[in-house]
Amino acid sequence: MKLVFLGKLADLAGRDEYDLAAAGRCDWQGLKAHVAVCGGDLLAEAVAADNVRVARNGTLLDDKSAIEAEDGDEIAFLPPVSGG
């Protein structure tokens, strides 16, 4: 499974992506636990924020808490964008 962090989330993670070897199938709580291991509790809290969207294999999810990710998936975390 590949975790991809965009924008300010990549800054918090210290890199754009992490590859999880043999992560298996995981739900939202399991995914947040993987994020915490990769980038710490601050990153896990940031991806859990209501305004952060999640995409699984390029498809935005309406409800990230219902995710069922598995080996081979790409999970992207998209922070809100700001412009001026």
N, CA, C and O atoms as a CHARMM CRD file, in Angstrom:
* protein
*
  336
    1    1 MET  N      0.84200  -1.16300   0.00000 PROA 1      0.00000
    2    1 MET  CA     0.00000   0.00000   0.00000 PROA 1      0.00000
    3    1 MET  C      0.89200   1.23200   0.00000 PROA 1      0.00000
    4    1 MET  O      1.91200   1.27900   0.68700 PROA 1      0.00000
    5    2 LYS  N      0.49500   2.21800  -0.77400 PROA 2      0.00000
    6    2 LYS  CA     1.25900   3.45500  -0.82600 PROA 2      0.00000
    7    2 LYS  C      0.41200   4.57400  -0.22900 PROA 2      0.00000
    8    2 LYS  O     -0.74400   4.75600  -0.61100 PROA 2      0.00000
    9    3 LEU  N      0.98900   5.31800   0.70500 PROA 3      0.00000
   10    3 LEU  CA     0.35200   6.49500   1.27900 PROA 3      0.00000
   11    3 LEU  C      0.97500   7.72000   0.64100 PROA 3      0.00000
   12    3 LEU  O      2.19600   7.87800   0.65300 PROA 3      0.00000
   13    4 VAL  N      0.13800   8.59600   0.07800 PROA 4      0.00000
   14    4 VAL  CA     0.60600   9.79700  -0.60300 PROA 4      0.00000
   15    4 VAL  C      0.08400  11.01200   0.14600 PROA 4      0.00000
   16    4 VAL  O     -1.10700  11.11100   0.43800 PROA 4      0.00000
   17    5 PHE  N      0.98400  11.93200   0.45200 PROA 5      0.00000
   18    5 PHE  CA     0.62800  13.14600   1.18100 PROA 5      0.00000
   19    5 PHE  C      0.86600  14.35100   0.28100 PROA 5      0.00000
   20    5 PHE  O      1.94300  14.50400  -0.29400 PROA 5      0.00000
   21    6 LEU  N     -0.13200  15.19100   0.16600 PROA 6      0.00000
   22    6 LEU  CA    -0.03900  16.36900  -0.69100 PROA 6      0.00000
   23    6 LEU  C     -0.00400  17.63800   0.15000 PROA 6      0.00000
   24    6 LEU  O     -0.48100  17.66300   1.28500 PROA 6      0.00000
   25    7 GLY  N      0.56800  18.69000  -0.42600 PROA 7      0.00000
   26    7 GLY  CA     0.57900  20.00600   0.20400 PROA 7      0.00000
   27    7 GLY  C      1.22100  20.00400   1.57500 PROA 7      0.00000
   28    7 GLY  O      2.28500  19.42400   1.78900 PROA 7      0.00000
   29    8 LYS  N      0.53800  20.67700   2.50900 PROA 8      0.00000
   30    8 LYS  CA     1.09400  20.82200   3.86500 PROA 8      0.00000
   31    8 LYS  C      1.21400  19.48000   4.58100 PROA 8      0.00000
   32    8 LYS  O      2.00300  19.34900   5.51700 PROA 8      0.00000
   33    9 LEU  N      0.44000  18.48400   4.15200 PROA 9      0.00000
   34    9 LEU  CA     0.55000  17.16300   4.76400 PROA 9      0.00000
   35    9 LEU  C      1.89900  16.52200   4.43200 PROA 9      0.00000
   36    9 LEU  O      2.47200  15.81100   5.25700 PROA 9      0.00000
   37   10 ALA  N      2.39900  16.77300   3.23200 PROA 10     0.00000
   38   10 ALA  CA     3.72500  16.27100   2.85800 PROA 10     0.00000
   39   10 ALA  C      4.79400  16.93000   3.72700 PROA 10     0.00000
   40   10 ALA  O      5.77700  16.29300   4.10700 PROA 10     0.00000
   41   11 ASP  N      4.59500  18.20500   4.03500 PROA 11     0.00000
   42   11 ASP  CA     5.53700  18.89600   4.91900 PROA 11     0.00000
   43   11 ASP  C      5.54800  18.25000   6.30200 PROA 11     0.00000
   44   11 ASP  O      6.61000  18.03200   6.88600 PROA 11     0.00000
   45   12 LEU  N      4.35200  17.94400   6.82500 PROA 12     0.00000
   46   12 LEU  CA     4.26000  17.30000   8.13700 PROA 12     0.00000
   47   12 LEU  C      4.86900  15.89100   8.11800 PROA 12     0.00000
   48   12 LEU  O      5.51100  15.46100   9.07600 PROA 12     0.00000
   49   13 ALA  N      4.65000  15.18900   7.00100 PROA 13     0.00000
   50   13 ALA  CA     5.15400  13.81700   6.87600 PROA 13     0.00000
   51   13 ALA  C      6.66100  13.78400   6.65800 PROA 13     0.00000
   52   13 ALA  O      7.31200  12.78300   6.95500 PROA 13     0.00000
   53   14 GLY  N      7.21400  14.87600   6.13900 PROA 14     0.00000
   54   14 GLY  CA     8.63900  14.90200   5.84200 PROA 14     0.00000
   55   14 GLY  C      8.97400  14.29600   4.49400 PROA 14     0.00000
   56   14 GLY  O     10.14500  14.21800   4.12400 PROA 14     0.00000
   57   15 ARG  N      7.96600  13.86600   3.75800 PROA 15     0.00000
   58   15 ARG  CA     8.13200  13.31900   2.41700 PROA 15     0.00000
   59   15 ARG  C      6.75800  13.20400   1.76100 PROA 15     0.00000
   60   15 ARG  O      5.72700  13.35400   2.41600 PROA 15     0.00000
   61   16 ASP  N      6.76500  12.93500   0.46100 PROA 16     0.00000
   62   16 ASP  CA     5.51400  12.88700  -0.28800 PROA 16     0.00000
   63   16 ASP  C      4.78000  11.56000  -0.15900 PROA 16     0.00000
   64   16 ASP  O      3.55400  11.52000  -0.26200 PROA 16     0.00000
   65   17 GLU  N      5.51100  10.48000   0.06500 PROA 17     0.00000
   66   17 GLU  CA     4.84700   9.18100   0.11200 PROA 17     0.00000
   67   17 GLU  C      5.61200   8.17200   0.95100 PROA 17     0.00000
   68   17 GLU  O      6.81700   8.28900   1.17400 PROA 17     0.00000
   69   18 TYR  N      4.87500   7.19100   1.39800 PROA 18     0.00000
   70   18 TYR  CA     5.42200   6.05000   2.12800 PROA 18     0.00000
   71   18 TYR  C      4.87500   4.78300   1.49600 PROA 18     0.00000
   72   18 TYR  O      3.69200   4.71700   1.16100 PROA 18     0.00000
   73   19 ASP  N      5.71400   3.78700   1.33200 PROA 19     0.00000
   74   19 ASP  CA     5.27300   2.47500   0.87600 PROA 19     0.00000
   75   19 ASP  C      5.20000   1.56000   2.09300 PROA 19     0.00000
   76   19 ASP  O      6.17400   1.40400   2.83000 PROA 19     0.00000
   77   20 LEU  N      4.04200   0.96600   2.28900 PROA 20     0.00000
   78   20 LEU  CA     3.85600   0.03400   3.39900 PROA 20     0.00000
   79   20 LEU  C      3.89400  -1.38100   2.85200 PROA 20     0.00000
   80   20 LEU  O      3.00300  -1.78900   2.10500 PROA 20     0.00000
   81   21 ALA  N      4.90300  -2.11600   3.21500 PROA 21     0.00000
   82   21 ALA  CA     5.03100  -3.49600   2.76000 PROA 21     0.00000
   83   21 ALA  C      4.09300  -4.38100   3.57600 PROA 21     0.00000
   84   21 ALA  O      4.08600  -4.32700   4.80600 PROA 21     0.00000
   85   22 ALA  N      3.31800  -5.18000   2.89100 PROA 22     0.00000
   86   22 ALA  CA     2.42400  -6.15400   3.53100 PROA 22     0.00000
   87   22 ALA  C      1.55700  -5.51800   4.60900 PROA 22     0.00000
   88   22 ALA  O      1.44700  -6.04600   5.71500 PROA 22     0.00000
   89   23 ALA  N      0.94700  -4.39400   4.28900 PROA 23     0.00000
   90   23 ALA  CA     0.08100  -3.73300   5.26000 PROA 23     0.00000
   91   23 ALA  C     -1.21600  -4.50200   5.46600 PROA 23     0.00000
   92   23 ALA  O     -1.85900  -4.37300   6.50800 PROA 23     0.00000
   93   24 GLY  N     -1.60200  -5.30100   4.47500 PROA 24     0.00000
   94   24 GLY  CA    -2.84500  -6.05000   4.58900 PROA 24     0.00000
   95   24 GLY  C     -4.05400  -5.15100   4.41600 PROA 24     0.00000
   96   24 GLY  O     -3.92800  -4.01200   3.96500 PROA 24     0.00000
   97   25 ARG  N     -5.19500  -5.64400   4.76400 PROA 25     0.00000
   98   25 ARG  CA    -6.43800  -4.88100   4.66100 PROA 25     0.00000
   99   25 ARG  C     -6.58800  -4.04600   5.92900 PROA 25     0.00000
  100   25 ARG  O     -6.33300  -4.52700   7.03400 PROA 25     0.00000
  101   26 CYS  N     -7.00500  -2.78400   5.76000 PROA 26     0.00000
  102   26 CYS  CA    -7.21000  -1.98500   6.96900 PROA 26     0.00000
  103   26 CYS  C     -8.34500  -0.98800   6.77700 PROA 26     0.00000
  104   26 CYS  O     -8.60500  -0.50100   5.67700 PROA 26     0.00000
  105   27 ASP  N     -9.00000  -0.71100   7.88300 PROA 27     0.00000
  106   27 ASP  CA   -10.07700   0.26800   7.90700 PROA 27     0.00000
  107   27 ASP  C     -9.49500   1.63600   8.26300 PROA 27     0.00000
  108   27 ASP  O     -8.27500   1.79700   8.31900 PROA 27     0.00000
  109   28 TRP  N    -10.35400   2.61000   8.50100 PROA 28     0.00000
  110   28 TRP  CA    -9.91100   3.97600   8.77300 PROA 28     0.00000
  111   28 TRP  C     -9.02300   4.03500  10.01700 PROA 28     0.00000
  112   28 TRP  O     -7.99600   4.71400  10.00300 PROA 28     0.00000
  113   29 GLN  N     -9.39600   3.34300  11.08000 PROA 29     0.00000
  114   29 GLN  CA    -8.58300   3.36900  12.29700 PROA 29     0.00000
  115   29 GLN  C     -7.20100   2.76100  12.05000 PROA 29     0.00000
  116   29 GLN  O     -6.19300   3.28200  12.52800 PROA 29     0.00000
  117   30 GLY  N     -7.16200   1.67000  11.31100 PROA 30     0.00000
  118   30 GLY  CA    -5.88400   1.05100  10.97600 PROA 30     0.00000
  119   30 GLY  C     -5.02700   1.93300  10.09200 PROA 30     0.00000
  120   30 GLY  O     -3.80800   1.99700  10.25100 PROA 30     0.00000
  121   31 LEU  N     -5.67600   2.61500   9.15700 PROA 31     0.00000
  122   31 LEU  CA    -4.95600   3.51600   8.26800 PROA 31     0.00000
  123   31 LEU  C     -4.35300   4.68300   9.05000 PROA 31     0.00000
  124   31 LEU  O     -3.20400   5.06000   8.82200 PROA 31     0.00000
  125   32 LYS  N     -5.12700   5.25100   9.96800 PROA 32     0.00000
  126   32 LYS  CA    -4.59300   6.33500  10.80600 PROA 32     0.00000
  127   32 LYS  C     -3.41900   5.84500  11.65200 PROA 32     0.00000
  128   32 LYS  O     -2.46900   6.59400  11.88300 PROA 32     0.00000
  129   33 ALA  N     -3.47600   4.60500  12.11100 PROA 33     0.00000
  130   33 ALA  CA    -2.36000   4.04900  12.88200 PROA 33     0.00000
  131   33 ALA  C     -1.11200   3.94000  12.01500 PROA 33     0.00000
  132   33 ALA  O     -0.01100   4.23200  12.48100 PROA 33     0.00000
  133   34 HSD  N     -1.27000   3.52100  10.75700 PROA 34     0.00000
  134   34 HSD  CA    -0.12600   3.47000   9.83900 PROA 34     0.00000
  135   34 HSD  C      0.44400   4.86900   9.60600 PROA 34     0.00000
  136   34 HSD  O      1.66100   5.05300   9.57500 PROA 34     0.00000
  137   35 VAL  N     -0.43700   5.84700   9.44500 PROA 35     0.00000
  138   35 VAL  CA     0.00400   7.23000   9.23500 PROA 35     0.00000
  139   35 VAL  C      0.79700   7.70800  10.44800 PROA 35     0.00000
  140   35 VAL  O      1.83100   8.35800  10.29500 PROA 35     0.00000
  141   36 ALA  N      0.32500   7.39400  11.64300 PROA 36     0.00000
  142   36 ALA  CA     1.02900   7.80500  12.86700 PROA 36     0.00000
  143   36 ALA  C      2.41500   7.18200  12.93800 PROA 36     0.00000
  144   36 ALA  O      3.36700   7.83900  13.35700 PROA 36     0.00000
  145   37 VAL  N      2.53800   5.92400  12.53300 PROA 37     0.00000
  146   37 VAL  CA     3.84400   5.26500  12.53300 PROA 37     0.00000
  147   37 VAL  C      4.77100   5.93500  11.52000 PROA 37     0.00000
  148   37 VAL  O      5.95700   6.12400  11.78900 PROA 37     0.00000
  149   38 CYS  N      4.23300   6.29300  10.36100 PROA 38     0.00000
  150   38 CYS  CA     5.04300   6.91800   9.30400 PROA 38     0.00000
  151   38 CYS  C      5.44500   8.34700   9.65200 PROA 38     0.00000
  152   38 CYS  O      6.59500   8.73800   9.45400 PROA 38     0.00000
  153   39 GLY  N      4.50500   9.11800  10.16500 PROA 39     0.00000
  154   39 GLY  CA     4.77700  10.53700  10.33200 PROA 39     0.00000
  155   39 GLY  C      4.45800  11.13400  11.68000 PROA 39     0.00000
  156   39 GLY  O      4.57500  12.34700  11.85400 PROA 39     0.00000
  157   40 GLY  N      4.06000  10.32600  12.63600 PROA 40     0.00000
  158   40 GLY  CA     3.79300  10.82000  13.97400 PROA 40     0.00000
  159   40 GLY  C      2.33100  11.18800  14.20900 PROA 40     0.00000
  160   40 GLY  O      1.51800  11.23700  13.28600 PROA 40     0.00000
  161   41 ASP  N      2.03400  11.44300  15.47100 PROA 41     0.00000
  162   41 ASP  CA     0.66400  11.74300  15.88000 PROA 41     0.00000
  163   41 ASP  C      0.13400  13.03600  15.26300 PROA 41     0.00000
  164   41 ASP  O     -1.05600  13.13100  14.96100 PROA 41     0.00000
  165   42 LEU  N      0.99000  14.01800  15.07500 PROA 42     0.00000
  166   42 LEU  CA     0.55000  15.28400  14.49100 PROA 42     0.00000
  167   42 LEU  C      0.03800  15.07300  13.06500 PROA 42     0.00000
  168   42 LEU  O     -0.97000  15.65800  12.67000 PROA 42     0.00000
  169   43 LEU  N      0.73100  14.24200  12.30400 PROA 43     0.00000
  170   43 LEU  CA     0.28900  13.92800  10.94400 PROA 43     0.00000
  171   43 LEU  C     -1.01700  13.14200  10.97900 PROA 43     0.00000
  172   43 LEU  O     -1.91800  13.41200  10.18400 PROA 43     0.00000
  173   44 ALA  N     -1.13400  12.17700  11.88200 PROA 44     0.00000
  174   44 ALA  CA    -2.36600  11.38800  11.99500 PROA 44     0.00000
  175   44 ALA  C     -3.55100  12.28100  12.33900 PROA 44     0.00000
  176   44 ALA  O     -4.64300  12.09600  11.80000 PROA 44     0.00000
  177   45 GLU  N     -3.34800  13.24600  13.22700 PROA 45     0.00000
  178   45 GLU  CA    -4.41300  14.19200  13.56800 PROA 45     0.00000
  179   45 GLU  C     -4.77200  15.06200  12.37200 PROA 45     0.00000
  180   45 GLU  O     -5.94400  15.36500  12.14700 PROA 45     0.00000
  181   46 ALA  N     -3.76300  15.46400  11.60600 PROA 46     0.00000
  182   46 ALA  CA    -4.00300  16.32700  10.44500 PROA 46     0.00000
  183   46 ALA  C     -4.82300  15.61000   9.37600 PROA 46     0.00000
  184   46 ALA  O     -5.73700  16.20800   8.80700 PROA 46     0.00000
  185   47 VAL  N     -4.51700  14.33400   9.08700 PROA 47     0.00000
  186   47 VAL  CA    -5.27700  13.62600   8.04700 PROA 47     0.00000
  187   47 VAL  C     -6.69600  13.31800   8.50600 PROA 47     0.00000
  188   47 VAL  O     -7.58200  13.11300   7.67600 PROA 47     0.00000
  189   48 ALA  N     -6.92100  13.28200   9.81400 PROA 48     0.00000
  190   48 ALA  CA    -8.25200  13.01000  10.34600 PROA 48     0.00000
  191   48 ALA  C     -9.15200  14.24100  10.33400 PROA 48     0.00000
  192   48 ALA  O    -10.35800  14.12300  10.55100 PROA 48     0.00000
  193   49 ALA  N     -8.58500  15.42000  10.08400 PROA 49     0.00000
  194   49 ALA  CA    -9.38000  16.65300  10.07900 PROA 49     0.00000
  195   49 ALA  C    -10.51000  16.56600   9.05600 PROA 49     0.00000
  196   49 ALA  O    -10.36100  15.95100   8.00000 PROA 49     0.00000
  197   50 ASP  N    -11.62700  17.18100   9.38100 PROA 50     0.00000
  198   50 ASP  CA   -12.80900  17.14100   8.51300 PROA 50     0.00000
  199   50 ASP  C    -12.56100  17.69200   7.12000 PROA 50     0.00000
  200   50 ASP  O    -13.19200  17.25500   6.15800 PROA 50     0.00000
  201   51 ASN  N    -11.64500  18.64900   7.00500 PROA 51     0.00000
  202   51 ASN  CA   -11.42300  19.29400   5.70000 PROA 51     0.00000
  203   51 ASN  C    -10.37100  18.59400   4.84100 PROA 51     0.00000
  204   51 ASN  O    -10.05400  19.07100   3.75200 PROA 51     0.00000
  205   52 VAL  N     -9.82800  17.47800   5.30900 PROA 52     0.00000
  206   52 VAL  CA    -8.86600  16.70500   4.52900 PROA 52     0.00000
  207   52 VAL  C     -9.62000  15.59900   3.79900 PROA 52     0.00000
  208   52 VAL  O    -10.34200  14.81500   4.41500 PROA 52     0.00000
  209   53 ARG  N     -9.44500  15.54600   2.48700 PROA 53     0.00000
  210   53 ARG  CA   -10.10100  14.52800   1.66700 PROA 53     0.00000
  211   53 ARG  C     -9.15200  13.35000   1.47900 PROA 53     0.00000
  212   53 ARG  O     -7.93500  13.49100   1.59300 PROA 53     0.00000
  213   54 VAL  N     -9.73100  12.18600   1.18800 PROA 54     0.00000
  214   54 VAL  CA    -8.95800  10.97600   0.95400 PROA 54     0.00000
  215   54 VAL  C     -9.38900  10.37400  -0.37800 PROA 54     0.00000
  216   54 VAL  O    -10.57800  10.30200  -0.68900 PROA 54     0.00000
  217   55 ALA  N     -8.40100   9.94600  -1.15400 PROA 55     0.00000
  218   55 ALA  CA    -8.67200   9.25300  -2.41200 PROA 55     0.00000
  219   55 ALA  C     -8.06200   7.86300  -2.33500 PROA 55     0.00000
  220   55 ALA  O     -6.94900   7.68500  -1.84100 PROA 55     0.00000
  221   56 ARG  N     -8.80200   6.88800  -2.82600 PROA 56     0.00000
  222   56 ARG  CA    -8.30000   5.51000  -2.91300 PROA 56     0.00000
  223   56 ARG  C     -8.17700   5.18400  -4.38800 PROA 56     0.00000
  224   56 ARG  O     -9.16600   5.18700  -5.12000 PROA 56     0.00000
  225   57 ASN  N     -6.95900   4.90500  -4.81800 PROA 57     0.00000
  226   57 ASN  CA    -6.68200   4.58200  -6.22300 PROA 57     0.00000
  227   57 ASN  C     -7.24400   5.62900  -7.18000 PROA 57     0.00000
  228   57 ASN  O     -7.80500   5.29500  -8.22300 PROA 57     0.00000
  229   58 GLY  N     -7.08500   6.89900  -6.81100 PROA 58     0.00000
  230   58 GLY  CA    -7.47700   8.00300  -7.67600 PROA 58     0.00000
  231   58 GLY  C     -8.92800   8.42700  -7.58400 PROA 58     0.00000
  232   58 GLY  O     -9.33900   9.35500  -8.28100 PROA 58     0.00000
  233   59 THR  N     -9.71800   7.77400  -6.74200 PROA 59     0.00000
  234   59 THR  CA   -11.13200   8.11800  -6.59000 PROA 59     0.00000
  235   59 THR  C    -11.36000   8.75500  -5.22800 PROA 59     0.00000
  236   59 THR  O    -11.08000   8.14300  -4.19700 PROA 59     0.00000
  237   60 LEU  N    -11.87300   9.99400  -5.22300 PROA 60     0.00000
  238   60 LEU  CA   -12.16700  10.66200  -3.96700 PROA 60     0.00000
  239   60 LEU  C    -13.29300   9.94000  -3.24000 PROA 60     0.00000
  240   60 LEU  O    -14.28700   9.54200  -3.84800 PROA 60     0.00000
  241   61 LEU  N    -13.12600   9.78100  -1.95200 PROA 61     0.00000
  242   61 LEU  CA   -14.13400   9.11500  -1.13300 PROA 61     0.00000
  243   61 LEU  C    -15.06500  10.14200  -0.50800 PROA 61     0.00000
  244   61 LEU  O    -14.62800  11.20500  -0.06900 PROA 61     0.00000
  245   62 ASP  N    -16.34300   9.81600  -0.47200 PROA 62     0.00000
  246   62 ASP  CA   -17.30500  10.69600   0.19400 PROA 62     0.00000
  247   62 ASP  C    -17.16800  10.62100   1.70700 PROA 62     0.00000
  248   62 ASP  O    -17.36300  11.61300   2.40900 PROA 62     0.00000
  249   63 ASP  N    -16.83000   9.43400   2.20200 PROA 63     0.00000
  250   63 ASP  CA   -16.71000   9.20100   3.64400 PROA 63     0.00000
  251   63 ASP  C    -15.41100   8.44500   3.91100 PROA 63     0.00000
  252   63 ASP  O    -15.35400   7.22400   3.76800 PROA 63     0.00000
  253   64 LYS  N    -14.37800   9.17500   4.29500 PROA 64     0.00000
  254   64 LYS  CA   -13.08100   8.52700   4.49200 PROA 64     0.00000
  255   64 LYS  C    -13.10500   7.52500   5.63700 PROA 64     0.00000
  256   64 LYS  O    -12.29400   6.59900   5.66100 PROA 64     0.00000
  257   65 SER  N    -14.01800   7.69200   6.58200 PROA 65     0.00000
  258   65 SER  CA   -14.06100   6.76300   7.70900 PROA 65     0.00000
  259   65 SER  C    -14.59100   5.38700   7.30500 PROA 65     0.00000
  260   65 SER  O    -14.50300   4.44100   8.08700 PROA 65     0.00000
  261   66 ALA  N    -15.13700   5.26700   6.10300 PROA 66     0.00000
  262   66 ALA  CA   -15.65200   3.98400   5.62000 PROA 66     0.00000
  263   66 ALA  C    -14.64600   3.25900   4.72500 PROA 66     0.00000
  264   66 ALA  O    -14.98000   2.24500   4.11300 PROA 66     0.00000
  265   67 ILE  N    -13.42900   3.76700   4.64800 PROA 67     0.00000
  266   67 ILE  CA   -12.42900   3.18400   3.74500 PROA 67     0.00000
  267   67 ILE  C    -12.07300   1.75700   4.15700 PROA 67     0.00000
  268   67 ILE  O    -11.99400   1.43100   5.34200 PROA 67     0.00000
  269   68 GLU  N    -11.86700   0.93900   3.16900 PROA 68     0.00000
  270   68 GLU  CA   -11.33300  -0.41700   3.34500 PROA 68     0.00000
  271   68 GLU  C    -10.16600  -0.53000   2.37200 PROA 68     0.00000
  272   68 GLU  O    -10.34800  -0.91300   1.21600 PROA 68     0.00000
  273   69 ALA  N     -8.98300  -0.19800   2.83800 PROA 69     0.00000
  274   69 ALA  CA    -7.78300  -0.21500   1.99400 PROA 69     0.00000
  275   69 ALA  C     -7.12700  -1.58100   2.07700 PROA 69     0.00000
  276   69 ALA  O     -7.26400  -2.29300   3.07100 PROA 69     0.00000
  277   70 GLU  N     -6.41000  -1.93500   1.01500 PROA 70     0.00000
  278   70 GLU  CA    -5.72700  -3.22400   1.00100 PROA 70     0.00000
  279   70 GLU  C     -4.41000  -3.10800   0.24800 PROA 70     0.00000
  280   70 GLU  O     -4.12800  -2.08700  -0.37900 PROA 70     0.00000
  281   71 ASP  N     -3.60500  -4.16800   0.31800 PROA 71     0.00000
  282   71 ASP  CA    -2.31700  -4.18900  -0.36900 PROA 71     0.00000
  283   71 ASP  C     -2.50100  -3.79600  -1.83300 PROA 71     0.00000
  284   71 ASP  O     -3.46000  -4.21500  -2.47900 PROA 71     0.00000
  285   72 GLY  N     -1.58900  -3.00000  -2.34200 PROA 72     0.00000
  286   72 GLY  CA    -1.63900  -2.56100  -3.73300 PROA 72     0.00000
  287   72 GLY  C     -2.38500  -1.26400  -3.94100 PROA 72     0.00000
  288   72 GLY  O     -2.29000  -0.67000  -5.01500 PROA 72     0.00000
  289   73 ASP  N     -3.13300  -0.80100  -2.93400 PROA 73     0.00000
  290   73 ASP  CA    -3.87400   0.45800  -3.06200 PROA 73     0.00000
  291   73 ASP  C     -2.94900   1.65000  -2.90100 PROA 73     0.00000
  292   73 ASP  O     -1.92200   1.58400  -2.22600 PROA 73     0.00000
  293   74 GLU  N     -3.34400   2.74800  -3.54500 PROA 74     0.00000
  294   74 GLU  CA    -2.70700   4.04000  -3.30500 PROA 74     0.00000
  295   74 GLU  C     -3.72900   4.89700  -2.57800 PROA 74     0.00000
  296   74 GLU  O     -4.82700   5.13900  -3.08000 PROA 74     0.00000
  297   75 ILE  N     -3.35700   5.34600  -1.40200 PROA 75     0.00000
  298   75 ILE  CA    -4.21800   6.18700  -0.59000 PROA 75     0.00000
  299   75 ILE  C     -3.59700   7.57100  -0.53700 PROA 75     0.00000
  300   75 ILE  O     -2.48300   7.74600  -0.04400 PROA 75     0.00000
  301   76 ALA  N     -4.33300   8.55900  -1.05200 PROA 76     0.00000
  302   76 ALA  CA    -3.82200   9.93100  -1.09400 PROA 76     0.00000
  303   76 ALA  C     -4.60700  10.78900  -0.12300 PROA 76     0.00000
  304   76 ALA  O     -5.83000  10.68200  -0.02600 PROA 76     0.00000
  305   77 PHE  N     -3.90000  11.63100   0.58600 PROA 77     0.00000
  306   77 PHE  CA    -4.48700  12.56400   1.55200 PROA 77     0.00000
  307   77 PHE  C     -4.35500  13.96600   0.97500 PROA 77     0.00000
  308   77 PHE  O     -3.24900  14.43100   0.69800 PROA 77     0.00000
  309   78 LEU  N     -5.49300  14.63800   0.79700 PROA 78     0.00000
  310   78 LEU  CA    -5.52900  15.93800   0.12100 PROA 78     0.00000
  311   78 LEU  C     -6.01400  17.01300   1.08900 PROA 78     0.00000
  312   78 LEU  O     -7.18100  17.01500   1.48100 PROA 78     0.00000
  313   79 PRO  N     -5.13400  17.91300   1.47200 PROA 79     0.00000
  314   79 PRO  CA    -5.53900  18.99900   2.35600 PROA 79     0.00000
  315   79 PRO  C     -6.36000  20.01700   1.56800 PROA 79     0.00000
  316   79 PRO  O     -6.34900  20.01000   0.33700 PROA 79     0.00000
  317   80 PRO  N     -7.06600  20.88400   2.27300 PROA 80     0.00000
  318   80 PRO  CA    -7.78700  21.94500   1.55600 PROA 80     0.00000
  319   80 PRO  C     -6.78500  22.86900   0.87400 PROA 80     0.00000
  320   80 PRO  O     -5.67400  23.06700   1.36700 PROA 80     0.00000
  321   81 VAL  N     -7.18000  23.42100  -0.24300 PROA 81     0.00000
  322   81 VAL  CA    -6.29400  24.34800  -0.94000 PROA 81     0.00000
  323   81 VAL  C     -6.67000  25.76200  -0.56000 PROA 81     0.00000
  324   81 VAL  O     -7.82700  26.05900  -0.26100 PROA 81     0.00000
  325   82 SER  N     -5.68400  26.62000  -0.57600 PROA 82     0.00000
  326   82 SER  CA    -5.93900  28.02200  -0.32100 PROA 82     0.00000
  327   82 SER  C     -5.35200  28.82000  -1.46100 PROA 82     0.00000
  328   82 SER  O     -4.34400  28.43700  -2.05500 PROA 82     0.00000
  329   83 GLY  N     -5.96300  29.88000  -1.74500 PROA 83     0.00000
  330   83 GLY  CA    -5.47700  30.72100  -2.84300 PROA 83     0.00000
  331   83 GLY  C     -5.72400  32.17200  -2.51600 PROA 83     0.00000
  332   83 GLY  O     -6.36900  32.52100  -1.52700 PROA 83     0.00000
  333   84 GLY  N     -5.19700  32.98700  -3.36800 PROA 84     0.00000
  334   84 GLY  CA    -5.36200  34.39800  -3.06000 PROA 84     0.00000
  335   84 GLY  C     -5.49900  35.22500  -4.28300 PROA 84     0.00000
  336   84 GLY  O     -5.64600  36.44300  -4.19000 PROA 84     0.00000
